[in-house]
Amino acid sequence: MGYRFGLDDVEYLRSAAGAEALAAVGALPLADGDRIADVAFAKRLSPDHHAAVLETVLLRRRAAGKVPFADGLFTADAVQQATAWPVAAHRAERFAGRVAHDVTCSVGADLAALPAGSVGSDLDPVRLAMARHNLGDDVPLVRADALRPVTRDVPVLADPARRDATGRRTWRPADFAPPLDELAAACAGRDLAVKCAPGVDFAVAPWADEVELVSLDGQVREACLWTRGLATPGVTRRATVLRTGGPKWTITDAEPDDCPVTPPAEWLVDPDGAVVRAGLVRHYAARHGLAQLDERIAYLTGPQPPPGIRAFRVVAHGHYAEKSLRAVLRAHDVGRLEILVRGLDVDPNALRRRLKPSGAAEATVVLTRIGRTPTYLLAHAERT
């Protein structure tokens, strides 16, 4: 759970003496082998707050590139739950031109992306003090319970804590802080956006008008539950794919989802995880002229992959058995092997050890199920 900061720690860290201590400790590598010496150095600089200084330097390194505060103050949980900045900026676009209220603002990472004049509140006085440091004096901040909003008639953003008192992650929305249904009830009649982990079962939030899954650089980062005026009319599910330094794209369940089921073609496509988790594989296939290999498996196939993705050019496929796959790998001189599995109970690492590929070529083998048939597809990964 990390070091437990107090208000006195925050006050010190915001002072000139604290800034000097942070700069001095920040210049250290803080390697594991130097821990005793580093702690002793921090104690000499700051006898009463050395633990807070050390923790802050380590948290700043973990937060680098994720939040917009180079010299920010954080708790370990706040860094863990903070939204990557491109994702927060994307989410904030729906609030454009409107003052909003972040009712679980924590140290201010999401609030920083909202339009100017937006308000932040939190129950934790330490996190609010950190948010004041991170955001400056012009951002309205107040200590308040998210279940008793102190604003009216403005859209609400919430990011409930998803760890219990022991620091363990919880997936039960009733155990969130605040609980998901209680939050929705407290904000009934208001435009609401709730950030959630992408693995949450969204059937537990029937009040959400739209569920959006967002990925960044190939990793699914969050789900957002949108209601009322923040939701898109006619859309209940959306997947948005973000790339650092590149264009973003989105797909929704308002688009056609007619696609055939066919045998493997020249290319195999593994849709972005946001598309899969949003249940939009067929919509993605229809948009790009692809087909499914199996109605229950998320792999797609076709004569041409979509642009800008990592796709797989199929060179061989057939019934999967270890003995026959070993022979295929020898025939194609494969030594460097990536193994992808979906729909079969196969451990890729254990299988690679048993296959013992030893050739000069590099390839990817995809193991999946087509109907009831376990199937392999040998392919070369290419960036389209």
MARTITI-126987 format. One record per atom (N, C-alpha, C): residue in three letters; x, y negated, z. Coordinates in steps of 0.05 Angstrom, whole numbers, plus 5000, padded with zeros to 4 digits. Layout:
<rs>
AlaXYZ...
</rs>
This chain:
<rs>
Met501650245000Met500050005000Met501749755000Gly504349775006Gly506149545005Gly506049385031Tyr507649185032Tyr507849005055Tyr505248855058Arg504348825083Arg501948675089Arg502648385095Phe502148205076Phe502847925080Phe500847795099Gly501847595113Gly500247425130Gly500247145120Leu498446975130Leu498346695121Leu500946555127Asp502346635149Asp504846505155Asp506946575134Asp506846825123Asp508646905102Asp508146725077Val505646695070Val505046535046Val505946245050Glu505446135073Glu506345865079Glu509345835076Tyr510846035086Tyr513746025084Tyr514646055055Leu513446245041Leu514246295013Leu513746044995Arg511745885003Arg511145644987Arg512945404995Ser514445435016Ser516145215026Ser518745205010Ala520244985014Ala522844955000Ala524745175010Ala524745235036Ala526445445046Ala525745715034Gly523145765032Gly522246025020Gly523046044991Ala522845824976Ala523545824948Ala526545884945Glu528145764963Glu531045824961Glu531646114967Ala530346224988Ala530746514994Ala529846694971Leu527646624959Leu526646784936Leu528646774913Ala529746544908Ala531646514886Ala534246674892Ala535146664917Ala537646814924Ala537147114922Val535047214934Val534447504933Val533747584904Gly532447404889Gly531747474862Gly534147514844Ala536447404852Ala538947444836Ala540247714841Leu539247864861Leu540348134867Leu539148344849Pro540648554842Pro539448774826Pro537348934842Leu537548934869Leu535749094886Leu535549384878Ala537849504872Ala538049784865Ala537649954890Asp536750204887Asp536150374910Asp538650414927Gly540950444914Gly543450494929Gly544350254945Asp543250014940Asp544149774954Asp542049684974Arg540149844980Arg537849754996Arg538649645024Ile540449785038Ile541249695064Ile542649425063Ala544449395044Ala545849135041Ala543948915033Asp542048975016Asp540148775006Asp538348685029Val537448865046Val535748795069Val537348625088Ala539848695093Ala541548535111Ala541848255100Phe542248225074Phe542647965061Phe540047805065Ala537747925060Ala535247785062Ala534647695091Lys535447865111Lys535147795139Lys536847555146Arg539247535136Arg540947305142Arg539747045130Leu538547065106Leu537246835094Leu534746755108Ser533146955116Ser530446895126Ser529747105148Pro530747055172Pro530447255193Pro527547335199Asp525647145197Asp522947205204Asp521147295181His522047255156His520447315133His521847475112His523947615120His525647755100His524047965085Ala522148105099Ala520648315086Ala518748195065Ala517647965071Ala515847825052Ala517447735027Val519847635032Val521547545010Val522247784992Leu523247995003Leu523948234987Leu521548344971Glu519248364985Glu516848474971Glu516048284949Thr516148024953Thr515347844932Thr517147864907Val519747884912Val521547914889Val520948164873Leu520448384887Leu519848634874Leu517148624859Leu515248494871Leu512648464858Leu512748284834Arg514348074835Arg514647904812Arg515848064788Arg517648234794Arg518848404773Arg516748594761Arg515048704778Arg512948884768Arg510848734752Ala510348484760Ala508248324747Ala509148184722Ala511848184717Ala512848044693Ala511548144668Gly510547954651Gly509248024626Gly506348104629Lys505448144654Lys502648224659Lys500947994667Val502047804683Val500547574692Val502047324684Pro500647094683Pro501946844673Pro503546684693Phe504146804717Phe505446654738Phe508346754741Ala510246624730Ala513046714732Ala513946704761Asp513146494776Asp513846464804Asp511446504822Gly509846704815Gly507446754830Gly507846894856Leu505746884872Leu505547044897Leu503447254894Phe504047494903Phe502347724899Phe502347914923Thr500248074924Thr500348314941Thr500748554922Ala501448784933Ala501849024916Ala499249104903Asp497049094917Asp494549174905Asp493748974883Ala494248724887Ala493548524867Ala495048564841Val497648634843Val499148694819Val498148944805Gln497549144822Gln496549404811Gln493949364795Gln492149194805Gln489449164793Gln489348934773Ala491448774772Ala491448534754Ala491148624725Thr489648464710Thr489248514681Thr491648414666Ala492548574646Ala494648474628Ala493648214614Trp495348024612Trp494447754603Trp492947764576Pro493847904555Pro492347904530Pro489548014534Val489148204552Val486448314557Val484748104572Ala485947964592Ala484447764606Ala483647534588Ala485547454570Ala484947244551Ala482647324531His482747574523His480547674505His477947664520Arg477847754544Arg475347754559Arg474247474563Ala476147284568Ala475247014574Ala474046874550Glu474446984526Glu473346854502Glu470246844504Arg469047034517Arg466147034519Arg465046814537Phe466846694553Phe466046484571Phe466646204559Ala467546204534Ala468445954522Ala466345734524Gly467245494533Gly465445274535Gly463645274559Arg463945474577Arg462245494601Arg464045514626Val463445364646Val464645394672Val463645664683Ala465445824695Ala464746084705Ala465646104735His464746314748His465446364776His466546644778Asp469146664785Asp470446914790Asp470046974820Val468247164826Val467447204854Val469347394868Thr471347514855Thr473347684867Thr476047584857Cys476647334860Cys478947214845Cys481647314854Ser481847434878Ser484447534888Ser486547324886Val488847374873Val491047184871Val490847004846Gly488547034831Gly488046844810Gly488746924782Ala489547164777Ala490447244750Ala488247224729Asp485847324735Asp483647314716Asp482447024715Leu482446894737Leu481346624738Leu482946434721Ala485546484719Ala487346314702Ala486546314673Ala485246524664Ala484446544636Ala481746414630Leu480146364651Leu477446254647Leu477545954640Pro475445844628Pro475445564620Pro476045374644Ala477145144638Ala477744944658Ala475244874674Gly475544844700Gly473344784718Gly472045024730Ser472845264722Ser471745504734Ser472545534763Val470945674778Val471145694807Val472045974814Gly473745994835Gly474546254846Gly473746284875Ser473046524883Ser472546584911Ser473446864918Asp474046904943Asp474947164953Asp474547164983Leu474347394995Leu474047415024Leu476747415038Asp478847485024Asp481547515036Asp482947245037Pro483447125060Pro484646865062Pro487546865051Val488947095054Val491747105044Val491747095014Arg490047245001Arg489947234972Arg489046964962Leu487246834976Leu486446564968Leu488746374970Ala490346394991Ala492746224994Ala494746274971Met495046534963Met496746594941Met495646484915Ala492946494912Ala491646384888Ala492146084886Arg491945954909Arg492445664910Arg495245604900His497245764908His499945724898His500145774869Asn498845984860Asn499146074832Asn497645884812Leu495445774821Leu493645624803Leu493945324805Gly495145234827Gly495344944832Gly492944834847Asp492944584852Asp490944464870Asp488344384855Asp488344394829Asp486044294814Asp483844504810Val484444754816Val482444974812Val480845004838Pro478144984836Pro476545014860Pro476645304870Leu477345324896Leu477545584909Leu476045574935Val474645794942Val473145794967Val473046074978Arg473046105004Arg472846365016Arg469846435018Ala469146655004Ala466346735003Ala466047024996Asp463847145004Asp463147414998Asp462047434970Ala463047624953Ala462047654926Ala459047724925Leu458047844947Leu455247914948Leu453447674956Arg454747444963Arg453247204969Arg454546974954Pro454146964928Pro455446764911Pro454846484920Val456846314919Val456546034928Val456045844905Thr455645954881Thr454945794858Thr452145874848Arg451045714830Arg448545774818Arg448645704788Asp447245854772Asp446845794744Asp449445784728Val451445924736Val453845954720Val454446254717Pro455746334695Pro456346624692Pro458346714713Val458246964719Val459847084741Val461647294729Leu464147294738Leu466147504732Leu466847634758Ala466947904758Ala467648054782Ala469548284775Asp471348344793Asp473248564790Asp473348714817Pro471448884822Pro471349014848Pro473849184853Ala474749184878Ala477049344886Ala476349644883Arg478249804874Arg477650084869Arg479450264884Arg480250174908Arg481850344926Arg480550334954Asp480650574967Asp479450584994Asp481450475015Ala480650505040Ala482250385062Ala485050505064Thr485450755053Thr488050885054Thr489750815030Gly488650665011Gly490050594987Gly489650784964Arg488050994968Arg487551184946Arg485451084927Arg485851144902Arg483951044881Arg481351194884Thr479151044881Thr476551154882Thr475151114855Trp473551314847Trp472151304821Trp469151274826Arg468251274851Arg465451254858Arg464650954859Pro462950864841Pro462150574841Pro460950494868Ala459750674883Ala458650604909Ala460850544929Asp463350634923Asp465550584942Asp467250344933Phe466550224911Phe467949984903Phe467549764924Ala469249564924Ala468949334943Ala468849074926Pro466448964921Pro463849054931Pro462749284914Pro460849444926Pro459549664910Pro458249554885Leu458349714864Leu457549614838Leu454649534837Asp452849704847Asp450049654846Asp449249404863Glu450549384886Glu450049154903Glu450948894890Leu453148904875Leu454148674861Leu452148594839Ala451148794824Ala449148734803Ala446648614815Ala445748724838Ala443348614851Ala443748324860Ala446148274871Ala446748004881Ala446747794858Cys447447894834Cys447647714811Cys445347744791Ala443247874800Ala440847914783Ala439847644773Gly439347634747Gly438347384735Gly440547204726Arg443047284730Arg445347124721Arg446947284701Asp448347144683Asp450147274664Asp452547374681Leu453047634677Leu455047774694Leu456947934677Ala459547924684Ala461548094671Ala463048234694Val463248504693Val464548654713Val466748814701Lys469248774709Lys471548924700Lys471549194715Cys471949414701Cys472049674713Cys474349834701Ala475150054715Ala476950234703Ala475650384680Pro477150444659Pro475850574635Pro474750854640Gly475650974662Gly474751244667Gly472051264683Val470951044689Val468451044705Val466151154687Asp464351304699Asp461951404685Asp459951174684Phe459551064659Phe458050824656Phe455050874658Ala454251134660Ala451451194665Ala450551084692Val452451034710Val451750934737Val451150644737Ala451450504714Ala450850224712Ala448750174690Pro446250274695Pro444150234674Pro443449944670Trp444149764688Trp443549484686Trp445449344666Ala447549474657Ala449449344638Ala448249344610Asp448149124598Asp447049104571Asp449049194550Glu451649154555Glu453749234536Glu456149324552Val457349544543Val459849654555Val462049624534Glu464149484541Glu466449454523Glu468849584534Leu470149764517Leu472649884524Leu474849734509Val477049664523Val479149504511Val481849654514Ser483249674492Ser485949784493Ser487949574485Leu490449604495Leu492649424488Leu495049594481Asp496049564456Asp498349714447Asp498050014451Gly495650114445Gly495150394446Gly494350514473Gln494250344493Gln493450444520Gln490850314528Val488850484536Val486250374544Val486650244572Arg486049984573Arg486649834597Arg484249784615Glu481949744604Glu479649684621Glu477049724606Ala474949734622Ala472249714611Ala471049464623Cys469249324608Cys467849094618Cys464849144614Leu463349104635Leu460449124634Leu459348844631Trp457948794609Trp456848534603Trp453748534606Thr452648314617Thr449748304619Thr448748044607Arg446148044601Arg444647814593Arg446047644571Gly446447394575Gly447547214555Gly450447274547Leu451847424564Leu454647494557Leu454747734539Ala452647894537Ala452548124520Ala451848044492Thr452548224473Thr451948174444Thr449248304437Pro447448144427Pro444848254419Pro445148494400Gly443648714405Gly443748944388Gly446049124392Val447849064411Val450249234416Val450149334445Thr450449594448Thr450649714475Thr453449814481Arg454949884461Arg457749984465Arg459549854444Arg461949784454Arg463949644437Arg466749754445Ala468449774425Ala471249834429Ala472849604416Thr474749494431Thr476449284421Thr479349374424Val480849344403Val483649434402Val485349184398Leu487149144418Leu488948914418Leu491849014413Arg493348854399Arg496148914394Arg497848674401Thr499948704416Thr501648484423Thr502848364398Gly502348104393Gly503447974370Gly502048044344Gly499848194345Gly498448274321Gly495548214322Pro494048274301Pro491148224300Pro489648414318Lys487248334326Lys485548524341Lys483148594324Trp481948814330Trp479448884316Trp477549014336Thr475049024327Thr472949134345Thr470949284328Ile469649474341Ile467549634328Ile465349684349Thr462849694340Thr460549724358Thr458649944349Asp456850004366Asp454850204359Asp452650094342Ala452749834334Ala450849724315Ala451649794286Glu454049904282Glu454949974256Glu453950254249Pro454050324223Pro453150594214Pro455050814226Asp453851044231Asp455451264242Asp455251514225Asp454551484200Asp454251724182Asp457051804172Cys457852044179Cys460352154169Cys460152454167Pro461352574148Pro461152864145Pro463053014163Val462853274164Val464753454177Val465953624155Thr468653604152Thr469953734130Thr472453884140Pro473554064123Pro476254184129Pro478353964129Pro480754024139Pro482953824139Pro483553734111Ala483853464108Ala484653344083Ala487653264085Glu488453074068Glu491252994067Glu492252864093Trp490452724106Trp491252574130Trp489552654154Leu490852644178Leu489552684203Leu489752414219Val487552324230Val487452074245Val486452124273Asp487952024293Asp487152044321Asp486251764329Pro483651704331Pro482651434336Pro483751324363Asp483951064364Asp484850934388Asp483151024412Gly484351044435Gly482951134459Gly480550974466Ala480550714460Ala478150544466Ala475850634449Val476350714424Val474250814406Val473151074417Val474851254426Val474051514436Val472351474462Arg473351314481Arg471951294506Arg469351134503Ala469150964483Ala466650824478Ala464650994463Gly465451244454Gly463651414440Gly463051324412Leu465051194399Leu464651074373Leu466351204351Val467051464355Val468751604335Val467351614308Arg464851684308Arg463351714283Arg463051434269His462651224285His462450964273His465150884260Tyr467350944274Tyr469950884263Tyr470451044237Ala469651304237Ala469951464214Ala468351354190Ala465851274196Ala464251164174Ala465450904163Arg466550734180Arg467650484171Arg470050534152His471650744157His474050794142His473951024122Gly471551124117Gly471251344098Gly472551604106Leu472451664132Leu473651904143Leu471552104150Ala472452354156Ala470652564164Ala471552684191Gln469852824205Gln470552964229Gln471453244221Leu473453344237Leu474153634234Leu472153804249Asp471053694270Asp469053844287Asp467353624300Glu464753684302Glu462953484313Glu463553404342Arg464953574356Arg465453524385Arg468353444391Ile469953424370Ile472753354374Ile473353084360Ala475052924372Ala475452644363Ala477452614340Tyr478552834330Tyr480352814307Tyr478852764282Leu479852594264Leu478652534239Leu480552594216Thr479452634192Thr481052704169Thr480052554144Gly481752524124Gly480952394100Gly483252354081Pro482752244057Pro484852204037Pro486551964042Gln485751784059Gln487251544064Gln486751444093Pro488751394109Pro488251304136Pro487850994137Pro486650894158Pro486350604160Pro489050474162Pro489350224155Pro491950084156Pro492650014185Gly495250004190Gly496249914215Gly496150104238Ile496050364232Ile495950564254Ile498050774249Arg498450934270Arg500151174268Arg498351404260Ala498751514236Ala497051734226Ala498851964218Phe497752194211Phe499252444207Phe498652554180Arg500752574164Arg500452694137Arg500653004140Val498553144134Val498353434139Val499953584117Val501653764126Val503253934107Val502354224109Ala501154304130Ala500254584133Ala498154604155His496254794152His494354834174His493355114172Gly492255214194Gly491255484195Gly490455574223His489755824225His488955934251His491255924270Tyr490755824294Tyr492955794314Tyr493356054330Ala495856154329Ala496856354348Ala499856294350Glu500956344373Glu503756264378Glu505656404358Lys505156654352Lys506956794334Lys506856674306Ser504456614296Ser504256504269Ser505356214268Leu504856064290Leu505955784290Leu508955784291Arg510155974305Arg513055994306Arg514156044278Ala512856214263Ala513656264236Ala513356014218Val511255874222Val510855624206Val513055424212Leu513755394237Leu515855204244Leu518555284232Arg519155544232Arg521655634220Arg521555584190Ala519355634177Ala519055594148Ala519455304140His518755114158His519054834152His521554714166Asp523254884178Asp525754804190Asp525354594212Val523254624228Val522654424248Val524154484274Gly525554274283Gly526954294309Gly526054094329Arg525453854320Arg524353644338Arg521353634335Leu519953714356Leu517053774354Leu515453614374Glu513553464364Glu511453334381Glu508953514380Ile507853574403Ile505453744405Ile503153584417Leu500953564401Leu498553424411Leu496353634413Val494753624434Val492653824439Val490053684446Arg487953784434Arg485253684441Arg483253914436Gly481753994456Gly479754194453Gly480754474459Leu483354514465Leu484454774473Leu485854754499Asp485954974514Asp487354974539Asp490255064535Val491854874527Val494654924520Val496354714534Asp498454794547Asp500454614559Asp502654554538Pro502754314527Pro504754264506Pro507654314514Asn508354244539Asn511154284547Asn511854574550Ala510054724562Ala510455014565Ala510555144537Leu508855064519Leu508855184492Leu511355114477Arg512354874480Arg514854804466Arg517154974475Arg517255034501Arg519455204511Arg519155484500Arg516755584496Arg516455854485Arg517055864455Leu516355654441Leu516755644412Leu519655624405Lys521255484421Lys524155444417Lys524755344389Pro523655124380Pro524255024353Pro527154954351Ser528455014329Ser531354984327Ser532254884299Gly530454784283Gly531254694256Gly532254404256Ala532554294233Ala533554014230Ala531353814226Ala528953894219Ala526853704212Ala525253634237Glu523853404235Glu522053314256Glu519153324247Ala517353404264Ala514553434257Ala512753414281Thr510153394276Thr508153394297Thr506253624291Val505653784312Val503653984309Val501253904326Val498853904314Val496353844327Val494854104332Leu494254164357Leu492754404363Leu489854314371Thr487954424359Thr485154354364Thr483354584358Arg480854534360Arg478754734354Arg477054634332Ile476554804311Ile474654734290Ile472554954291Gly470154874300Gly468155064307Gly469155234331Arg469255494327Arg470355664348Arg473155754343Thr474355644321Thr476955734312Thr479255564323Pro481055664339Pro483355514347Pro485055464322Thr485855214318Thr487155134293Thr489654974298Tyr491655014281Tyr494054844282Tyr494054674256Leu495154434259Leu495754264236Leu498554164239Leu500354234221Leu503054144220Leu503153884203Ala504353674214Ala504153414201Ala506553254206His506953044190His509052844194His507652574202Ala508452464225Ala507352214234Ala508451984218Glu506751804209Glu507551574193Glu506051334203Arg507351094201Arg505950844208Arg504850734182Thr502250694181Thr500950614156Thr500850304154
</rs>
